[in-house]
Amino acid sequence: MDLNNIIASIVIALIAAGGSYLGYRATAKAEKHTVDTTSRVEMEKDAFQRARAFDIQTIERQDREMEELVAANQELKQKNDAQDKEINQLHIENRDLRNKNDALERKVDHPENRISRLEKEKGA
């Protein structure tokens, strides 16, 4: 073998070694990028799932609270309606009692009326 062949073989070997090294670096860089991207995607996916679970819990809690409020509101409405009926009945009873009182007052001789009647009887 002559010197040119040996040098050419060495140069070719160096080029091949450099190419494989550069290929390895590119592969490692791509793998690191893939791992970073996958890791970031997984973190974002986990964060989304946690947020979603929190949102679902919040919605369910608010639904329960809303049902409780609706039930309490209906109960208060029924009590209010019953009180309105009772107040109306009391107004009717009050009016009737006033009317009876007025009628009784008209029947009863007031002292002023009695005095004037006695004075008329005395003068007559």
Contacts in CASP RR format, 6 or more apart in sequence:
PFRMAT RR
TARGET T0000
AUTHOR 0000-0000-0000
METHOD contacts of the structure
MODEL  1
MDLNNIIASIVIALIAAGGSYLGYRATAKAEKHTVDTTSRVEMEKDAFQR
ARAFDIQTIERQDREMEELVAANQELKQKNDAQDKEINQLHIENRDLRNK
NDALERKVDHPENRISRLEKEKGA
109 117 0 8 1.000
END
